[in-house]
Amino acid sequence: MRTRRSLPMSCIRGIRKFDTNSTMATATSSVFVLLVALFNVSSADKLKYKAATKPVRLFTEEELRRYDGNREGEPIYMAIKGVVFDVTEGKEFYGKHGPYNALVGKDSTRAVAKMSLEEEDLTSDISGLTAEQLRSLESIFEGTYKSKYPIVGYTAARILNQDGSPNEDFKPEDQPHFHIKDEF
């Protein structure tokens, strides 16, 4: 007949203690993995836009014209959909005598949508654009400008209607790098 052997009580307590420590270690590592995953997800959201190098501001059409790439040492700005980008990094394209210099110093939304440098297209007016042109505009706005160039501000037209009344569709919380306290 076989005799049944049992573990001494000190070993059983050690196993229980090990089990508890093991469960605690697993829980701790699970929480750590969850925190790392959440951090990476929130970091991915932050990387959708090129970081602003200085606080954003509002630009009138007149103010924006000053940054047309014709003044040596001045930054070069252009607006698309009322968002002002610092395109100085692409000076060879947007600077004086550059192939896209016509686009800078103004809101060139229509020209970007139509891929045009015609004078009549150098405007923020998007009325009459085709669905394909609007898709192209959105793709270029998101995929090129927002990812490559820092946002330095917004045009007053994006926030105000022509009569000076507030644009009800403008939502500051939806604008990258826009903080009301910095603007008013």
Disulfide bonds with the S-S distance in Angstrom:
none
